[in-house]
């Protein structure tokens, strides 16, 4: 009998993790909680839709019931809530940081304090709980800041204001109107960094690390990096800006001091450390840390991993990453997101999806916001699915991924036709 693994989550990131784990010769079965229709269609995957990823007690009970050898936690909420700690208490190995280490993502003010204390390059910021004080500080600034809710807000807590009035409105919405609930009890007014954004992710085992291929993500909804911020509309590798010298600089100035700082505080970091970086004229600076795989970056990097994914995750948990040879394919990868009508502002009723079986074999479709109604897959969320392709060159991967997108259709579908085409050029 091979290993049984529980993957916590139901988005495109978790589908990519399920897909990767099922390709491990050590894994017999993957259980996904709650999972999605795409995962359910993967041979060897069983979904438990009644178990919410946010219900820590239910996830622990499921892991015990199924006697899994490893739990892989996809989303940030259960990590910040201490799921990994709870699983450790009952003797079940889990891939992901402890609740204390996950505060790097759970509290933006805490993260900013950590970055400053350890000399890690980042933008300046101030934190407020009182709207009047925040508005007075806003008036004192020469440039319009980014407004951030302190806690987890499902990827919607960052408002990149274009004008001072927009920033003031965002402050009132968060601190006065309670737009993000408890996640908005504090607000950060942060220096707006300009440059090109790049994500650098690393597997971590508490002391050692293995950097993943750099993925260039695109947060804006519309062609040309215009429109509102989203959770991500597409990503690709290789990035023309993330060369070996840049990665080495990020490792030296960000990854290593972060791991050393956390270990020194008695909260060693195990899991994926995601550094969202802005390449400014003064060098790379941290915009944010995420304590898990990014989405859609995960759908780019997991297909590039040649080493057994299960082995890498277990090595991180057991603190032996230094003896594990993490190998990546020498290929280009492109992921393009299909989103629902109204995203990211509003939700829409479920609509049927057609063409899923018409996508060519050189693409992988990862589901996110989908559900089955009367045996037909329907849209059920903002970001609906992603299409990923690996090819020898970025141009070939882009054309294949966009061809996969073209084969799929649903009412109100949105996607960016420029991902890894025009967007592959460096934007300043």
Secondary structure, 3 states (H helix, E strand, C coil): CCEEEEEEECCHHHHHHHHHHCCCCCEEEEEEEECCHHHHCCCCEEECCCCCCCCHHHHHHHHHHHCCCEEEECCHHHHHCCHHHHHHHCCCCEECCCCCCCHHHHCHHHHHHHHHHCCCCECCEEEECCHHHHHHHHHHCCCCCEEEECCCCCCCCEECCCCHHHHHHHHHHHHCCCCCHHHHCCEEEECCCCCEEEEEEEEEECCCEEECCCEEECCEEECCCEEEECCCCEEEECCCCCCHHHHHHHHHHHHHHHHHHHHHCCCCCEEEEEEEEEEECCEEEEEEEECCCCCCHHHHHHHHECCCHHHHHHHHHHCCHHHCCCCECCCEEEEEEEECCCCCCCCCCCCECECHHHCCCCEEEEECCEEEECCEEEECCCEEEEEEEEECCHHHHHHHHHHHHHHCECCCCECCCCCCCHHHCCCC
